[in-house]
């Protein structure tokens, strides 16, 4: 049985005059320890699919399961707890809180999950050091480069030792050299921690460095 599975997933956006079918009847399986790239043209539903897999959104129909936990049957509070403890997210825009230091931004998921303040800060400092940012912990986001900000976001995603790592265009706003360094770090973290990772990307070279590529081509899969 797959570690991560989406079965017969359908999603339609209805907040416009004409409903927009994103996809219908989509099936996807990811094995434990696999790094999967999701590719496809803009607007095909890559980010939407990632949000469904991580419990940030719900499908109109179908089911999502992660390590025998069925996300589609959970309440909102249960989903929030599951995400906090099991899923690490990285987005194209790092979403760091500007009024908090890099160290505090990384520690934030721990505080939300009611980890003791100092314990979360110690863990955050370890992760920043691992990602080459030991000297930048006290700096605020506007004092960091784009690549540094994204490394802080990766550290934040790893704070709770998640089993599932999801990244949505994590190098989309970075230059080529910085993109490669950030991807190298993600690949290293994936391998060292035994993560199961799903990465949405427009970069074919980075996608090719994943274990497998899932290409989205059309809206309906059934």
C-alpha positions, 0 to 999 in steps of 0.5 A, spaced: 500 500 500 502 506 498 504 511 503 501 517 500 495 516 496 490 520 492 484 516 489 479 519 484 480 526 486 476 531 483 476 539 485 472 544 482 472 552 483 465 555 484 467 562 486 466 564 479 460 565 474 462 559 471 464 553 475 472 551 473 473 544 473 480 543 476 481 535 475 476 529 476 478 522 477 485 523 479 489 517 482 496 518 485 500 514 489 507 515 492 511 510 496 515 511 502 521 514 501 520 517 494 521 524 492 516 525 486 516 531 482 509 534 479 509 537 473 505 540 467 503 547 464 500 553 469 493 552 471 493 545 470 492 544 478 498 542 480 498 546 487 491 544 488 493 537 488 499 538 493 494 542 497 489 536 497 495 531 499 497 535 505 490 537 507 490 544 506 484 543 502 479 538 501 477 534 494 470 535 492 470 527 491 475 522 492 480 520 498 487 522 501 491 518 505 497 518 508 501 512 512 494 509 513 491 516 516 485 518 511 485 525 511 478 526 508 475 523 514 478 528 519 475 534 522 478 541 521 481 541 528 484 534 526 487 536 520 490 542 523 493 537 528 495 532 523 499 537 518 502 540 524 505 534 527 506 530 520 507 535 514 512 540 512 510 545 507 514 549 503 511 554 498 514 559 492 513 565 497 517 563 503 511 566 508 516 568 513 513 573 518 516 579 518 516 581 525 520 575 527 527 573 527 529 567 522 530 563 529 523 565 531 520 563 524 523 556 524 520 555 531 513 557 530 510 551 528 513 548 535 510 553 539 503 552 535 504 545 537 505 547 544 512 545 544 516 548 550 519 555 548 526 553 549 525 546 546 523 549 540 528 554 539 534 549 540 531 545 535 530 551 530 537 553 531 540 546 530 536 546 523 538 553 521 546 550 523 544 544 518 542 548 513 548 553 513 544 559 517 547 558 524 550 566 523 543 568 521 538 566 526 537 573 529 536 576 522 529 578 520 527 576 513 528 583 510 535 582 512 536 575 508 537 574 501 531 570 497 535 563 498 536 564 505 529 566 506 527 559 502 532 555 507 529 558 513 522 556 510 525 549 509 528 549 516 521 551 519 518 545 515 522 540 518 522 542 525 516 537 527 520 531 524 515 530 518 513 524 515 511 528 509 515 534 505 511 538 500 514 543 496 510 548 491 515 551 486 520 552 492 525 555 487 520 559 482 523 566 485 530 564 485 536 565 480 538 558 477 545 558 481 541 559 488 535 554 485 540 548 485 543 550 491 536 550 495 534 543 491 541 540 493 539 542 500 532 539 499 534 533 496 539 532 502 534 533 507 530 528 504 535 522 503 538 523 510 531 524 514 527 518 510 522 523 508 517 522 503 517 528 498 512 531 493 515 537 489 511 541 484 516 545 479 516 548 472 524 546 472 525 540 468 532 539 470 530 539 477 524 534 476 529 530 473 533 529 479 527 527 483 525 519 483 519 520 479 515 525 475 508 525 475 505 529 469 499 533 469 496 534 462 488 534 462 483 536 467 479 529 467 483 523 469 477 518 469 
